[in-house]
């Protein structure tokens, strides 16, 4: 604490800019300082750390070993300090200009996005949303991630031992091309065994737990293509004999693209429950409490909209 008391925390923003830009002039422009002021800040940082941080190589700068290590921490530190000093006693959604950060993937954003943004404009017209894409690293170090953002949109079954607000339920369906003559009115286990599949990578950012059914059914599917997210599935199914596994609410949202049919899976699949996961450090934050209630309300409205039965 003595070291912290003697530090000028303004140096943190300078350090973050320098490590990101690797250029004194660009770092100065980024934080609104003059170039001499940023050069002076770099000098103070070098003395504090006992390291050059930025090393000139020809006509450019590279990060030192310590600089590379610090670069992975300064962004989080800036976010935590910004959240700390922007805290307020109360929260009025009609007047607040707060920005909430929700880490998400393409699936919940496609399902919730329209209802969420329309409700936000009505209920909190000056509040802003930042929606960064979830990454594998963010999930693997979820405690650190959730300390620096307001929460993560993710289904049950991936995270645990963290508070969550359930939003809506969805079920898994299959997607086939509307020109696929090998499939008639229904999809069968034999189709699952013989036709090629397009699947998402089995990782937290695009996890399809229904795919685990293949092993339980002693099926080795012919996987022809793997993709990162769900939104590209209809484009890679249309006009082919491929099958894809997808969430029904998302499939219904994508139907206007055309070129595919939605079909019941020929095996039992556990429904998906989408949730908003957050860190206990936000428990008593009035703004965060409003956000949790708001997301739950939007989720209920989406959940109450039952997709039409599969033909």
Backbone torsions as a table, in degrees:
resi	resn	phi	psi	omega
1	UNK	NA	-32.6	178.8
2	UNK	-62.6	-39.9	178.1
3	UNK	-63.1	-41.3	-179.9
4	UNK	-65.0	-39.5	-179.1
5	UNK	-63.9	-27.3	-177.6
6	UNK	-93.0	0.2	-177.3
7	UNK	-92.9	147.2	170.1
8	UNK	-91.9	106.9	-175.3
9	UNK	-67.8	-12.4	173.2
10	UNK	-62.9	-23.0	179.4
11	UNK	-67.1	-22.4	-179.7
12	UNK	-63.4	-45.1	-180.0
13	UNK	-65.7	-35.7	177.0
14	UNK	-66.2	-43.9	179.1
15	UNK	-60.7	-45.5	-179.5
16	UNK	-61.3	-44.6	-179.7
17	UNK	-64.5	-43.1	-179.4
18	UNK	-63.7	-42.1	-178.0
19	UNK	-72.6	-29.2	178.2
20	UNK	-79.5	-43.9	-175.2
21	UNK	-84.8	-29.9	-177.1
22	UNK	55.8	34.6	-178.0
23	UNK	-159.1	126.0	-174.8
24	UNK	-64.7	-42.7	-177.7
25	UNK	-64.5	-47.8	-179.3
26	UNK	-67.1	-36.9	178.0
27	UNK	-63.8	-39.9	178.7
28	UNK	-62.8	-44.9	178.9
29	UNK	-63.0	-36.3	-177.0
30	UNK	-63.8	-37.6	-176.7
31	UNK	-106.0	2.4	176.4
32	UNK	79.4	30.9	176.6
33	UNK	-108.0	162.0	171.9
34	UNK	-77.3	161.0	179.8
35	UNK	-63.1	-42.4	177.1
36	UNK	-60.6	-37.9	179.1
37	UNK	-65.5	-39.5	178.6
38	UNK	-69.3	-37.1	176.6
39	UNK	-62.6	-39.7	177.8
40	UNK	-65.7	-39.3	178.4
41	UNK	-63.9	-41.1	177.8
42	UNK	-61.4	-40.5	177.3
43	UNK	-61.2	-43.3	179.4
44	UNK	-65.4	-39.6	178.9
45	UNK	-65.7	-39.8	177.8
46	UNK	-63.6	-39.3	178.1
47	UNK	-68.3	-39.5	-178.9
48	UNK	-63.9	-45.4	-175.9
49	UNK	-87.9	-12.6	-176.1
50	UNK	63.4	36.1	-174.8
51	UNK	-151.8	150.5	-178.4
52	UNK	-71.6	-26.4	-179.0
53	UNK	65.4	-57.4	175.4
54	UNK	-111.9	127.2	-177.6
55	UNK	-117.7	126.5	-179.4
56	UNK	-73.7	128.1	175.1
57	UNK	-127.8	102.0	-175.2
58	UNK	67.5	-123.4	-179.4
59	UNK	-102.5	19.5	178.7
60	UNK	-139.3	170.9	177.9
61	UNK	-110.5	144.3	171.3
62	UNK	-122.2	156.3	179.6
63	UNK	-79.2	141.4	172.0
64	UNK	-71.9	174.9	178.1
65	UNK	-59.2	-43.6	178.3
66	UNK	-67.0	-38.6	178.6
67	UNK	-59.8	-41.4	178.6
68	UNK	-64.7	-38.2	178.2
69	UNK	-65.8	-43.7	-178.7
70	UNK	-67.8	-32.2	-177.4
71	UNK	-60.0	-27.3	179.1
72	UNK	-78.6	-8.5	-176.1
73	UNK	-115.8	-22.9	-171.9
74	UNK	-68.4	-35.3	179.0
75	UNK	-61.6	-45.9	178.8
76	UNK	-62.9	-43.2	-179.5
77	UNK	-61.4	-41.0	178.3
78	UNK	-64.1	-41.6	180.0
79	UNK	-64.0	-43.4	-179.3
80	UNK	-63.6	-44.2	179.6
81	UNK	-65.4	-39.4	178.8
82	UNK	-62.1	-43.0	178.8
83	UNK	-65.5	-40.1	-178.4
84	UNK	-61.6	-47.5	-173.9
85	UNK	-87.2	-5.2	174.4
86	UNK	-97.8	1.4	179.9
87	UNK	-64.8	145.8	179.3
88	UNK	-133.0	158.9	-178.5
89	UNK	-64.2	-44.7	-178.7
90	UNK	-123.8	179.5	179.6
91	UNK	-145.0	121.2	176.9
92	UNK	-113.9	104.7	-175.2
93	UNK	-60.5	-26.2	-178.3
94	UNK	-74.8	-22.0	-177.6
95	UNK	-117.4	-17.0	-176.5
96	UNK	-64.6	143.1	174.5
97	UNK	-112.8	24.8	-177.6
98	UNK	-67.6	148.8	174.5
99	UNK	-109.0	125.1	176.5
100	UNK	-102.2	139.0	179.7
101	UNK	-111.7	117.9	179.1
102	UNK	-118.4	114.1	177.3
103	UNK	-78.4	131.5	-172.5
104	UNK	-148.6	170.1	172.2
105	UNK	-113.0	-179.1	-176.7
106	UNK	-66.1	-31.7	-175.0
107	UNK	-65.6	-60.6	-179.4
108	UNK	-63.7	-29.5	178.7
109	UNK	-65.3	-40.2	178.7
110	UNK	-68.5	-37.3	-177.1
111	UNK	-77.5	-42.8	-174.5
112	UNK	-95.4	-23.0	-166.5
113	UNK	-50.8	-50.6	-176.5
114	UNK	-64.2	-49.9	-179.9
115	UNK	-63.1	-37.6	-177.9
116	UNK	-66.6	-47.9	-176.3
117	UNK	-70.9	-35.1	178.0
118	UNK	-67.4	-43.1	179.1
119	UNK	-66.6	-37.2	179.9
120	UNK	-64.7	-42.4	179.4
121	UNK	-61.1	-34.3	-179.7
122	UNK	-80.4	-41.4	-172.1
123	UNK	-92.0	-28.2	-177.2
124	UNK	-146.7	74.1	-168.9
125	UNK	-63.2	-21.9	-178.8
126	UNK	-102.7	-6.9	178.5
127	UNK	-73.5	140.8	-179.2
128	UNK	-114.1	152.4	176.0
129	UNK	-115.8	138.6	169.4
130	UNK	-118.7	128.2	-170.4
131	UNK	-125.8	70.4	178.5
132	UNK	-67.7	151.0	-180.0
133	UNK	-74.9	135.0	178.9
134	UNK	-67.0	143.0	178.4
135	UNK	-122.9	163.6	179.4
136	UNK	-61.8	-42.0	-180.0
137	UNK	-62.7	-37.0	179.7
138	UNK	-63.7	-37.0	-179.8
139	UNK	-75.4	-39.4	-178.5
140	UNK	-66.0	-31.7	176.0
141	UNK	-114.4	59.4	-170.6
142	UNK	-65.9	-31.9	179.7
143	UNK	-62.0	-47.0	178.0
144	UNK	-64.0	-42.8	179.7
145	UNK	-58.2	-49.2	-174.6
146	UNK	-71.2	-20.9	175.4
147	UNK	-73.0	-24.9	-173.7
148	UNK	-102.4	-7.2	179.0
149	UNK	-130.3	177.9	179.5
150	UNK	-83.9	-23.8	176.9
151	UNK	166.0	177.5	-178.1
152	UNK	-128.1	135.1	173.5
153	UNK	-92.1	116.6	-174.2
154	UNK	-161.0	146.2	179.7
155	UNK	-73.8	160.1	172.7
156	UNK	-62.6	151.3	177.8
157	UNK	108.6	-8.2	-179.4
158	UNK	-112.6	-47.5	178.6
159	UNK	-102.6	158.7	177.8
160	UNK	-153.2	164.7	177.5
161	UNK	57.4	32.5	176.1
162	UNK	-135.4	147.8	177.5
163	UNK	-65.7	145.4	-178.6
164	UNK	-148.5	152.6	173.6
165	UNK	-114.5	116.8	177.5
166	UNK	-69.1	137.6	-175.6
167	UNK	-107.2	-55.4	-179.1
168	UNK	-161.4	166.7	177.4
169	UNK	-110.4	148.1	178.8
170	UNK	-141.0	165.4	176.9
171	UNK	-129.8	160.3	-178.8
172	UNK	-90.0	136.5	175.5
173	UNK	-131.3	172.1	176.6
174	UNK	-107.3	150.4	-179.3
175	UNK	-121.2	127.5	176.1
176	UNK	-133.4	158.3	178.8
177	UNK	-66.0	143.4	177.2
178	UNK	-72.7	-5.9	175.4
179	UNK	-104.8	8.3	-178.8
180	UNK	-79.7	98.1	-176.3
181	UNK	-76.7	-11.1	178.7
182	UNK	-73.0	-20.4	-179.4
183	UNK	-109.2	125.2	179.3
184	UNK	-90.5	-127.9	-177.1
185	UNK	-76.3	-19.5	179.3
186	UNK	-144.6	155.8	178.2
187	UNK	-90.5	136.5	-178.6
188	UNK	-116.2	167.4	175.9
189	UNK	-60.5	-34.3	178.7
190	UNK	-63.6	-38.9	174.5
191	UNK	-60.4	-42.9	179.8
192	UNK	-60.3	-38.5	-178.1
193	UNK	-73.1	-36.1	-167.1
194	UNK	-104.6	-29.1	-176.8
195	UNK	-84.6	150.9	179.6
196	UNK	-72.1	151.9	-177.8
197	UNK	-117.1	150.9	165.0
198	UNK	-117.8	126.0	-173.9
199	UNK	-130.6	161.9	172.0
200	UNK	-87.8	153.8	175.2
201	UNK	-58.5	140.1	179.1
202	UNK	-81.3	81.7	178.7
203	UNK	-143.9	162.4	-175.6
204	UNK	-57.1	-26.3	-177.6
205	UNK	-76.2	-18.9	-179.2
206	UNK	-150.2	46.9	-172.8
207	UNK	-77.4	129.8	176.7
208	UNK	-118.7	86.7	-174.3
209	UNK	-61.2	-21.7	178.8
210	UNK	-62.3	-25.7	179.4
211	UNK	-62.6	-21.0	177.5
212	UNK	-64.4	-19.6	178.7
213	UNK	-61.3	-28.3	-179.1
214	UNK	-56.1	-46.1	-179.9
215	UNK	-64.9	-39.8	-179.6
216	UNK	-66.3	-29.5	-180.0
217	UNK	-92.1	5.0	-178.5
218	UNK	57.7	43.6	179.1
219	UNK	-112.7	132.4	173.3
220	UNK	-107.2	92.5	-176.6
221	UNK	-67.1	149.3	174.6
222	UNK	-84.4	97.3	-177.7
223	UNK	-88.3	113.5	-175.8
224	UNK	-92.7	-35.3	-176.4
225	UNK	-140.5	141.3	170.7
226	UNK	-118.8	137.0	-179.9
227	UNK	-128.8	164.2	-175.9
228	UNK	-77.2	-40.3	-175.9
229	UNK	-130.8	-175.7	-174.5
230	UNK	-91.9	-23.1	-171.6
231	UNK	-66.9	-23.3	-179.2
232	UNK	-84.9	-8.1	-174.6
233	UNK	-57.1	-49.6	-177.7
234	UNK	-61.8	-32.3	-179.7
235	UNK	-69.2	-28.9	-178.1
236	UNK	-96.6	-4.9	174.4
237	UNK	-95.8	-41.2	-176.1
238	UNK	-55.3	132.2	176.9
239	UNK	77.1	10.7	-179.0
240	UNK	-127.1	-179.6	174.2
241	UNK	-102.1	18.2	-177.4
242	UNK	-78.9	157.2	172.7
243	UNK	-117.7	146.1	174.7
244	UNK	-134.8	149.4	176.2
245	UNK	-102.6	128.3	-173.1
246	UNK	-150.4	157.3	177.3
247	UNK	-72.3	137.4	-173.6
248	UNK	-62.8	-42.4	-178.3
249	UNK	-61.9	-37.5	177.4
250	UNK	-68.4	-44.0	179.6
251	UNK	-57.9	-41.0	178.9
252	UNK	-64.7	-37.1	178.3
253	UNK	-65.0	-30.7	-175.0
254	UNK	-91.3	-6.3	-177.3
255	UNK	-54.0	-37.7	179.2
256	UNK	-58.5	-19.5	176.5
257	UNK	-65.1	-28.2	179.4
258	UNK	74.4	173.5	174.8
259	UNK	91.3	-1.5	-179.7
260	UNK	-145.6	162.1	174.5
261	UNK	-116.9	150.3	174.2
262	UNK	-101.6	129.4	-176.5
263	UNK	-133.3	149.6	175.5
264	UNK	-64.8	143.4	174.1
265	UNK	-69.7	142.1	-180.0
266	UNK	-83.6	23.0	176.6
267	UNK	-150.3	159.2	-179.2
268	UNK	-71.3	134.9	-179.8
269	UNK	-131.7	131.4	178.5
270	UNK	-66.0	129.2	179.0
271	UNK	-59.9	157.0	179.3
272	UNK	-98.3	137.2	174.2
273	UNK	-118.6	111.7	179.1
274	UNK	-82.1	140.8	-175.6
275	UNK	-142.0	161.6	173.8
276	UNK	-105.8	114.6	-176.9
277	UNK	-100.7	137.7	-176.7
278	UNK	-145.1	163.0	-176.2
279	UNK	-91.5	142.9	-180.0
280	UNK	-57.6	-19.2	179.1
281	UNK	-63.3	-19.4	-179.1
282	UNK	-92.0	2.0	-169.1
283	UNK	-54.0	-43.4	-172.8
284	UNK	-101.6	8.2	177.9
285	UNK	-73.8	117.7	-177.7
286	UNK	-57.8	-39.3	179.6
287	UNK	-66.7	-39.3	-179.7
288	UNK	-70.3	-36.9	176.3
289	UNK	-60.3	-43.8	176.2
290	UNK	-60.7	-43.6	-178.8
291	UNK	-59.9	-44.1	-179.3
292	UNK	-62.5	-44.2	178.4
293	UNK	-64.9	-40.0	-179.4
294	UNK	-63.9	-46.7	-180.0
295	UNK	-64.7	-38.7	178.3
296	UNK	-62.1	-40.4	180.0
297	UNK	-66.2	-44.3	178.0
298	UNK	-64.1	-41.2	178.9
299	UNK	-61.4	-40.4	178.1
300	UNK	-63.9	-39.4	180.0
301	UNK	-64.7	-39.7	177.5
302	UNK	-68.5	-42.4	-179.4
303	UNK	-65.0	-29.1	180.0
304	UNK	-74.3	-16.5	178.0
305	UNK	-86.3	95.7	-175.1
306	UNK	-79.3	125.2	178.2
307	UNK	-60.5	149.3	177.1
308	UNK	-62.0	149.6	179.8
309	UNK	-58.7	147.8	177.1
310	UNK	-68.4	134.8	179.9
311	UNK	-67.2	NA	NA
